[in-house]
Amino acid sequence: MLDRTQMREFAERGFVVIPQAVPEHLVASAAETIDELTTREPPPDAVRGPHFYFPAATEVPSLLELFTRSPAWSCAESLVGEGALEVPRQVQVALNIPPFSHRPGGHHIDGFPPEPDGRPGTFTLLAGVLLSDQLDQDAGNLWVWPGTHLTHAAHFREHGPDAFFAAGGYPPIPLPEPEQIRGRAGDLLLAHYLLGHNIGGNTSGRTRRAAYFRVKRAGHDPRWREFLQDPWLDYPPLR
């Protein structure tokens, strides 16, 4: 579970990193699965920078267990409430292959283009497990813009939740200085859906690996319009 300091950090900054939240044996098992994925479907030789796999969670139990069979689950429950999480249906395996001398020019939020039913692909919480060490900057790190979960909510209150579609994932908000997520394999990132983020460069000489889970609180989908305007709708412990 998260302590009060970590919960306050999440509330104020929109994200928190929990060191070594995922046990080493789960990280090792997940690494073997990713090795199998990349052997079976290797990235094209010319690819540099981001390369993703999106397996169904039921097809990669060793990856799903990074979240569901580790303290990561209870850490997320600390934010949304005990017993309120839905098990993710999909896992994103995120590689960042060097050399990739890229610096993002801005942020985005997920969920565009919309789902087949017309609803944007919003969710409650992004849970990311680092599967390689990212101790320095520009090592394939995820970039985040602290506090933009609150700025985005204010934007949607002012312009209405359907402004999401016009923005196409890039709401026009003022941005603070970005930060790069750093940590070791087994560290856990919890980030609010509305937190602006983007892919960074990788000049480290080593492929960055991470697994991401887009997690919903039960009942999220019908309330997406309200959620875009009230950042704590899905987070009763933080209200």
N, C-alpha and C positions, 0 to 999 in steps of 0.2 A: 504494500500500500504506500501511497505517497504521504509524506509528512506535510505539515501546515506550510512550511517554507516552500516546498515544491509546488503545492497547490496555489500558493500566492504568486509564484513565478509564472505558472501557466496562465493564471487569470490576467496578469498584467502584461506579459510578453507574448502570450499565445502559444507557447511551447515550453517544454522542459525535457532535458536529457537525463536519464537515470542510468548511472554507470553500472555495468555488469548485471543488468536485470535478468538476462537470459543465460542459463547455465552453459558451461563449455560443451557438455556432451550434446546439447541440442544444436548449438552452433556448428559443431563438427558434423552432425548428421545432415543438417541443412546444406553444408558445404558439399557433401557428397552428392546430394540431389542436384545441386546447381552444376556440379561437374558433369553429371549425366545429361542434364539439359543442354549444356553447351557443347558436349560431344555429339549428341544426337542432332542438334540444330545449331551448329556453330555460327557465330556472327560472320557476315561476309568479310573477306580479308581487308576490304577498303574501309570498313567502319571504324570511325574514331569518335569518341564521345559516347553519348547514351545509346544503349541497346537494351531492350526490354523483353521479358517473357511474362505472359499473363495466364498461367495455368489455373484451372478450377481448383479450389482448395481441397476438394475430395481426391484429386489426382496426385497431390503432393503432401501427404500427411506430415512428413518431416518438416516441411516449411510452415504449415499451419500451426504445428505444435510450438514453434517459436513464440507464438502469441497465446495460444490457448492452454498450453501445458507448462507455462512458466509464470513467474511473478508479473510478467507484463500484463496479464489479464487482470489481476487485482489492482495493479497500478491504474489501468484504464477505468476500472470500476470505481476507484476513488473519485474520479471526475464526474462520472455519469450516473452513479448509483449502483448499489449491489443488485445483481440479477437483471440489470437493464440492458446488457449488451447483446447484440445479435452476432452470431458466429459469422465471420466474413466468408463470402462465397468464392472469393478469388484472391490470389496472391500476385503481387507484382514483384518480379525479380528484376532489380535495376542494376545494370552494369554501367560503368563509365570507363571507356577504354582509352588509354593514353597512346600517343600524345594528343591532347585536346586543349589548345590554348584559347579557351573561351571564357568570356566574362559576361554574364547576363546583363542586358540593358534595363531590365525591369522584372516585375513579378507577374504571377498569374494565380488564379484559383482554379481548382479542378471542376469538372462537371459540364463542360461544353465540348462538343455539341450535345444537345439534349438526348435523353433516353427515347426509345421508340414511341413511348406514350406521351411525349412532349414535355415531361418533367425534367428539369436539369438534374444532372447526376450528383446532387449534393449528398453529403454524409456528415456524420458527427465529428469524427476524430480520425486523424492519420496516425497510425502506429508504425514506426519504422525500426527495424532491427539492423544495426550495423553488422555486416558479416566480413568486413575487413577493417583493419586499423586505418583511421583517417585523422591522424594526430596533427598534421600540418594543414595549412590552407592550400587550396588549389590541388587537392588530391582526389578530385571527383566529388567533393563535398556538396551536399544540398545547401543552397542559399536560402535564407529566410529574412523577412522584413519584420522585425519585432513590433508588436502592437497593432499590426494592420488588421487583425481580426476585429478590433473595435472600430477602426476607421472604415472598414468595409461595411460593417453593420450600420454605421451612421449614414454611409452613402445609400444603402438600400432603404433605410427609413426615409431619407429625403426624396429619393427618386422612385421609390416603389420597388418591390421585389422583381417585377418583370424587367427592370433595368439590367438584370443578369443577362438576358438574351442579347440586348444591344451591345453589352460590353464584350461578349464572346470570350469570357474568361479573363479579361483584362480591364477591370473597373478603373476608371480614371480618378485615382485618389492620390493625395500627396504621400510621398514615401520617405521613411527614415533611412538611415544608413543600414545596409544589409549586414548580416552575419553569416559565417559559414559554420555548419554543424561539424564539430570535431569530436572524436571519441575512438574507442577501441571496439573490436569485434565483441558482440554481446551487449553493447550499450543499447538502450532503448530511447527512441525519440517519440514523444507524444506531442502532436501539434493540432490545434484547432482547425477545423475545415476552412474557416475564413482567413487563416493566416496566409499572406502572400509568400510565395516561394518560387524557386526556379532551379534549373540544372546549372551547375558550375563546371569549370574546366578541370582538367586533370593533367598536370605536368609532373606527376610523381614517378612515372615509370612502372606503376602497378595498377592493374584493373581494380576499380572500386566495386564492391559488392554490397548490396543491401536488399532487404525484403520489406515491402510495404503492404500494409493492410488498411483498407478503407472501411472504417468501422461505423456502424449505425447504432444509435440507441433505439430500442423498440418503439415503434410509432413515429419514426422520423419522417418517412416519405410523405404522408398526407399534410404534414405541417411545414413543408419546405419554405413556403413564402414567409411564414412567421419566423422560422429559424434564421433566414437571411437578415432579418431586421432585429432579432433578439438573440445575441450571441450566447446567452445562457439558458435558452429554452431547453436544450438537451443536457444541461449540466446542473441539476438541482442542488448538488452539494456546494456549488460555487455561487448560487444565487444569494 
